[in-house]
Amino acid sequence: MGPGTDPRIDPRLLAVLAAFGLDAASPPPPLTRAASVEELCEFVGQAEAGFEGLYEALPDAPSLVENDGYFIECQMMDLLVSIYDPTGLNAENPLCWPYFAGAADLEGLPPHVISVNELDPLRDEGVAYYRKLLQAGVPAVGRMNLGLVHAADSIFRQALPDVYAATIGDIKRFAASL
């Protein structure tokens, strides 16, 4: 039974893999609902080898250093990158990483809202993407949530109800403006 016919593999995962040139001839990662912890660890360990330090290689993103360890760590993100792009072939693909998008990649995109959190290691990547959108003529609105860590405005609903409500309100107003 190949990866395209294995009922244990999530079809959404197959669609993502197919988009990056991985098919039935590629050795499938053990990302099935029945994969053992050992299989997953082996896969992650192999994939991670080529991604160490990816986030440290972005010189115009000091938030990667300044905010490393506030809720998420760059080392953990390296691991997640290795799962997201196990071959490393898309390390600078703007469809995977908007940070690497150029004006030609962005021109004609629909309006964007970019929301970043001050204490997020990914803050500067979001700000850079926002500025690139504006330079490419894409309508964009940007906001920075002061004092918040990665995704706090959307995942800490009970701890930060006012911040969560503001985020949901902003999303609603943006959607209504389209």
C-alpha positions in Angstrom: 0.0 0.0 0.0 1.6 3.3 -1.1 1.4 6.6 0.7 -1.4 7.8 -1.6 -3.6 4.9 -0.7 -2.8 4.4 3.0 -6.0 5.3 4.9 -3.9 6.1 8.0 -2.3 9.2 6.3 -4.2 12.4 6.6 -5.1 13.5 3.0 -4.3 17.1 3.9 -0.7 16.1 4.7 -0.6 14.3 1.3 -1.7 17.5 -0.5 1.0 19.5 1.2 3.7 16.9 0.4 2.5 16.8 -3.2 2.8 20.6 -3.5 6.5 20.3 -2.7 7.2 17.5 -5.1 7.0 14.5 -2.7 5.0 11.7 -4.2 4.5 8.0 -4.0 8.1 7.5 -5.2 9.4 9.5 -2.3 10.0 7.7 1.0 7.0 8.8 3.0 7.6 10.3 6.4 6.1 8.2 9.3 3.5 10.9 9.9 0.5 8.6 10.1 -2.1 8.4 12.8 -0.5 5.1 13.8 3.1 6.2 13.7 5.1 5.2 16.8 6.9 7.7 19.0 10.2 6.0 17.9 9.4 6.4 14.2 8.5 10.0 14.7 11.6 10.8 16.7 13.8 9.1 14.0 12.1 11.0 11.2 12.4 14.3 13.1 16.1 13.6 14.0 17.0 13.0 10.3 15.1 16.0 9.0 16.4 18.4 11.7 20.0 17.8 10.8 19.9 20.3 7.8 18.0 23.1 9.6 20.0 23.9 12.7 20.4 27.6 13.0 18.0 28.6 10.3 16.5 31.3 12.4 19.9 32.6 13.5 20.7 33.3 9.8 18.4 36.2 9.4 20.5 39.3 10.3 17.6 41.8 10.1 15.5 39.9 12.6 17.0 40.7 16.0 13.7 39.5 17.7 15.0 36.0 17.0 17.7 36.6 19.5 16.0 39.1 21.8 12.9 37.1 22.3 14.3 33.6 22.1 12.8 31.6 25.0 9.7 33.8 25.6 7.1 31.1 25.3 8.8 29.6 22.2 12.4 28.9 21.4 14.3 29.2 18.1 15.7 25.7 18.7 12.1 24.4 18.8 11.3 26.3 15.6 14.3 24.7 13.9 12.7 21.4 14.7 9.3 22.5 13.4 10.9 23.7 10.2 12.5 20.3 9.7 9.0 18.7 9.9 7.5 21.4 7.6 10.2 21.1 5.0 12.0 17.8 5.6 14.2 18.0 2.5 15.2 21.6 2.9 14.4 22.3 -0.8 12.0 25.0 0.1 14.2 26.8 2.7 13.8 30.2 0.8 10.6 29.5 -1.0 8.3 32.5 -0.5 5.2 30.3 -0.6 6.5 28.6 2.5 8.3 31.5 4.1 6.9 35.0 3.3 10.0 36.6 4.7 11.8 35.6 1.4 9.1 37.0 -0.9 10.1 39.6 -3.4 8.0 42.4 -5.0 7.1 40.1 -7.9 5.8 37.4 -5.5 3.6 39.9 -3.7 2.2 42.2 -6.4 -1.5 41.8 -6.9 -2.1 40.0 -3.6 -5.3 40.8 -1.7 -5.3 43.1 1.3 -3.5 41.9 4.4 -3.5 42.5 8.1 -0.3 41.7 9.8 -0.4 41.4 13.6 2.8 40.8 15.5 3.6 40.5 19.2 6.4 42.4 20.8 8.0 39.4 22.6 7.6 37.0 19.7 10.9 35.7 18.1 9.0 35.9 14.8 8.1 39.6 15.3 10.7 41.0 12.9 9.8 38.5 10.1 6.2 39.7 10.3 7.2 43.4 10.3 9.6 42.7 7.3 6.7 41.0 5.4 4.4 43.9 6.2 6.9 46.4 4.8 7.4 44.3 1.7 3.7 44.2 1.1 3.5 48.0 1.2 6.5 48.3 -1.1 4.8 46.0 -3.6 1.6 48.1 -3.5 -0.5 45.6 -1.5 -3.0 47.2 0.8 -1.8 46.2 4.3 -2.5 47.2 7.9 0.0 46.3 10.6 -0.3 46.2 14.4 2.1 45.3 17.2 0.8 44.0 20.5 3.1 45.3 23.2 4.2 42.9 26.0 2.8 39.8 24.4 4.5 36.5 23.4 3.9 34.4 20.3 0.2 34.0 19.5 -0.8 35.3 23.0 -3.5 37.5 21.5 -5.3 34.5 20.1 -4.5 31.6 22.3 -4.7 33.1 25.8 -8.3 33.9 25.7 -9.1 33.4 29.3 -5.9 35.1 30.6 -6.1 38.1 28.3 -9.9 38.5 27.4 -9.5 42.2 26.4 -6.6 41.5 24.1 -8.4 38.4 22.6 -11.6 40.5 22.1 -9.6 43.2 20.3 -7.9 40.6 18.0 -11.3 39.0 17.1 -12.8 42.5 16.6 -9.9 43.4 14.2 -10.4 40.2 12.2 -14.1 40.9 12.0 -13.6 44.5 10.9 -11.0 43.4 8.3 -13.3 40.7 6.9 -16.2 43.1 6.7 -14.1 45.7 4.8 -13.4 43.3 2.0 
